[in-house]
Structures are given as C-alpha cells and as structure tokens.
Amino acid sequence: MTAPEIQQYIETAISANFSGYTTEAGEMMTSEGGDGRFFGKVEATMYSGLPGGKDVFLAIGKTSKQLQIIKLGDSESVKPSEAELDLLLLKELGIEKK
C-alpha cells in the first residue's frame, strides 16, 4: 500500500468509529543517519481528542533499506497489509473491522 492509501485506510477507520477528534498532519525529515527505524522523509498525522483524551500518532516512512514502515501509537509494522493495519487499529484504538 502507498502512504496515501494507508493514511486513507486509517482515517476511514477512525472516522467511522469516533467523532469530535482533530487531526494535524505534516512531513518531517529524520537526521542524516535516521532515527534507528525511520530514514529520510516521514509523513506524520496526530489524532487528538480520541476517547479517554488519547492522542495517537501515525507515522509513515522508509527504513534505511528503503522498506516502508509505519508506526501507529506504540505499534509498528514494515510493509503493512490491510490485515496488519486492522491489527494495529484493534491494538491501539480498539477498532474492529466490521
């Protein structure tokens, strides 16, 4: 999946289950050597005002080996499939695919 497809998939799941939250999105660059997992440009979205006052970050980027990596909350996945995104949504936000 591409970064925009992942962003849309996560946004669709969150908006179908929660209301009254806000998002803030942007791009950033890691330091020259990366941050240990992400390397280069990272697309990030912060979801604020989720149930329990929870804020969750979605970060999408590349590893030093140019594999796609995403982080949703405290969970990470490399080259995620829809099934893996569903597991991250369940673990981090309690969202089950219907």
Residue frames as qw, qx, qy, qz and C-alpha x, y, z in Angstrom:
[[0.000, 0.889, 0.457, 0.000, 0.00, 0.00, 0.00],
 [0.362, 0.520, -0.048, 0.772, 1.17, 3.53, -0.66],
 [0.182, -0.117, -0.495, 0.842, 1.46, 6.15, 2.09],
 [0.374, -0.054, -0.061, -0.924, -1.73, 7.95, 0.92],
 [0.668, -0.180, -0.626, -0.358, -3.62, 4.63, 0.84],
 [0.496, -0.195, -0.711, 0.458, -2.51, 3.84, 4.40],
 [0.025, 0.043, 0.288, -0.956, -3.44, 7.33, 5.59],
 [0.529, -0.108, -0.305, -0.785, -6.88, 6.99, 4.00],
 [0.647, -0.176, -0.739, -0.066, -7.40, 3.50, 5.43],
 [0.348, -0.188, -0.630, 0.668, -6.55, 4.65, 8.97],
 [0.174, 0.024, 0.093, -0.980, -8.60, 7.87, 8.65],
 [0.578, -0.165, -0.517, -0.610, -11.64, 5.96, 7.36],
 [0.595, -0.244, -0.747, 0.172, -11.46, 3.51, 10.26],
 [0.219, -0.170, -0.487, 0.828, -11.07, 6.25, 12.87],
 [0.280, -0.005, -0.068, -0.957, -13.80, 8.48, 11.44],
 [0.595, -0.210, -0.641, -0.437, -16.23, 5.52, 11.26],
 [0.628, -0.327, -0.666, 0.237, -15.73, 4.83, 14.97],
 [0.366, -0.477, -0.353, 0.717, -15.06, 8.20, 16.62],
 [0.171, 0.814, 0.308, 0.461, -16.23, 11.77, 16.33],
 [0.328, -0.943, -0.035, -0.047, -15.08, 15.07, 17.76],
 [0.746, -0.344, 0.208, 0.531, -11.39, 14.42, 17.22],
 [0.279, 0.916, -0.170, -0.232, -8.96, 16.66, 15.36],
 [0.893, 0.098, 0.175, 0.403, -6.00, 15.90, 13.14],
 [0.007, 0.917, -0.295, -0.267, -2.77, 17.68, 12.41],
 [0.917, 0.194, 0.239, 0.252, -0.56, 16.41, 9.60],
 [0.108, 0.918, -0.336, -0.179, 2.85, 17.26, 8.23],
 [0.900, 0.301, -0.193, 0.249, 6.12, 15.99, 6.88],
 [0.366, -0.855, 0.364, 0.049, 9.48, 15.95, 8.58],
 [0.697, 0.499, -0.497, 0.135, 12.98, 14.70, 7.88],
 [0.858, -0.471, -0.054, 0.197, 14.95, 12.49, 10.21],
 [0.254, -0.813, 0.431, 0.298, 18.54, 13.37, 10.99],
 [0.410, 0.615, -0.593, -0.320, 21.08, 12.32, 8.38],
 [0.099, 0.253, -0.961, 0.054, 21.61, 8.88, 9.91],
 [0.563, -0.355, -0.639, -0.386, 17.91, 8.26, 10.57],
 [0.458, -0.551, 0.326, -0.617, 16.38, 7.73, 13.99],
 [0.346, -0.249, 0.879, -0.211, 17.01, 4.00, 14.29],
 [0.506, 0.360, 0.782, -0.064, 13.93, 2.90, 12.34],
 [0.438, 0.847, 0.293, -0.072, 12.81, 5.74, 10.08],
 [0.524, -0.236, 0.340, 0.745, 15.21, 7.15, 7.49],
 [0.133, 0.201, 0.459, 0.855, 14.59, 10.33, 5.49],
 [0.350, -0.218, -0.122, -0.903, 11.13, 11.82, 4.97],
 [0.055, -0.283, -0.912, 0.291, 8.36, 10.85, 7.41],
 [0.331, -0.403, -0.345, -0.780, 4.70, 11.70, 6.92],
 [0.170, -0.163, -0.804, 0.546, 3.00, 12.11, 10.29],
 [0.389, -0.519, -0.349, -0.676, -0.55, 12.68, 11.49],
 [0.034, 0.003, -0.746, 0.665, -1.60, 13.32, 15.07],
 [0.426, -0.507, -0.608, -0.438, -5.15, 12.35, 16.05],
 [0.047, 0.113, -0.558, 0.821, -6.21, 14.34, 19.13],
 [0.504, -0.050, 0.228, -0.832, -9.32, 14.12, 21.28],
 [0.570, -0.028, -0.778, -0.262, -9.95, 10.42, 20.88],
 [0.735, -0.552, -0.289, -0.266, -11.88, 8.62, 23.65],
 [0.789, -0.475, -0.171, 0.351, -10.26, 8.99, 27.04],
 [0.064, -0.960, 0.170, 0.213, -8.44, 12.11, 25.86],
 [0.781, -0.166, 0.452, 0.398, -6.00, 9.91, 23.98],
 [0.332, 0.809, -0.311, -0.371, -3.70, 11.32, 21.29],
 [0.852, 0.008, 0.476, 0.217, -2.34, 8.88, 18.70],
 [0.094, 0.716, -0.447, -0.528, 0.34, 9.46, 16.10],
 [0.882, 0.344, 0.308, 0.089, 0.53, 7.80, 12.69],
 [0.078, -0.762, 0.484, 0.423, 3.97, 7.98, 11.08],
 [0.890, 0.367, 0.263, 0.064, 4.78, 6.59, 7.64],
 [0.043, 0.852, -0.460, -0.247, 8.27, 6.47, 6.20],
 [0.847, 0.381, -0.369, 0.034, 11.08, 4.26, 4.95],
 [0.811, -0.507, 0.171, 0.236, 13.76, 2.24, 6.70],
 [0.167, -0.717, 0.522, 0.430, 17.45, 2.54, 5.79],
 [0.361, -0.024, 0.866, 0.346, 16.84, -0.41, 3.43],
 [0.273, 0.092, -0.341, -0.895, 14.01, 1.58, 1.76],
 [0.216, -0.372, -0.898, -0.088, 11.24, -0.65, 3.12],
 [0.330, -0.570, -0.170, -0.733, 8.02, 1.09, 4.08],
 [0.338, -0.196, -0.768, 0.507, 7.48, 1.34, 7.85],
 [0.320, -0.631, -0.225, -0.669, 4.53, 2.70, 9.76],
 [0.220, -0.093, -0.736, 0.633, 4.00, 3.45, 13.40],
 [0.421, -0.568, -0.357, -0.611, 0.52, 3.84, 14.87],
 [0.669, -0.701, 0.067, -0.238, 0.62, 4.72, 18.55],
 [0.448, -0.646, 0.618, 0.012, 3.14, 2.34, 20.12],
 [0.828, 0.114, 0.546, 0.064, 2.89, -0.32, 17.38],
 [0.116, 0.644, -0.513, -0.555, 4.99, -0.65, 14.22],
 [0.835, 0.264, 0.483, 0.007, 4.77, -2.65, 11.00],
 [0.131, -0.467, 0.584, 0.651, 7.02, -2.98, 7.96],
 [0.228, 0.051, -0.719, -0.655, 5.26, -3.14, 4.57],
 [0.371, 0.146, 0.722, -0.566, 1.82, -3.48, 6.20],
 [0.112, -0.288, -0.822, -0.479, -1.09, -5.25, 4.56],
 [0.459, -0.464, -0.183, -0.735, -4.73, -4.36, 5.28],
 [0.806, -0.379, -0.455, -0.012, -4.85, -7.24, 7.78],
 [0.582, -0.076, -0.376, 0.717, -1.83, -5.82, 9.62],
 [0.071, -0.322, 0.022, -0.944, -3.38, -2.35, 9.65],
 [0.658, -0.468, -0.366, -0.463, -6.54, -3.89, 11.11],
 [0.767, -0.289, -0.462, 0.339, -4.47, -5.47, 13.89],
 [0.330, 0.099, -0.235, 0.909, -2.78, -2.14, 14.65],
 [0.332, -0.409, -0.163, -0.834, -6.16, -0.38, 14.77],
 [0.768, -0.438, -0.435, -0.170, -7.51, -3.04, 17.14],
 [0.699, -0.171, -0.404, 0.564, -4.45, -2.95, 19.41],
 [0.270, 0.072, -0.152, 0.948, -4.05, 0.83, 19.58],
 [0.285, -0.097, -0.006, -0.954, -7.65, 2.06, 19.36],
 [0.384, 0.170, 0.813, -0.403, -9.90, -0.95, 19.94],
 [0.570, 0.439, -0.143, -0.679, -11.31, -0.64, 16.40],
 [0.542, 0.023, 0.835, 0.097, -12.53, -3.91, 14.94],
 [0.174, 0.145, -0.598, -0.769, -13.14, -4.25, 11.21],
 [0.604, 0.222, 0.479, -0.597, -16.80, -4.77, 10.50]]
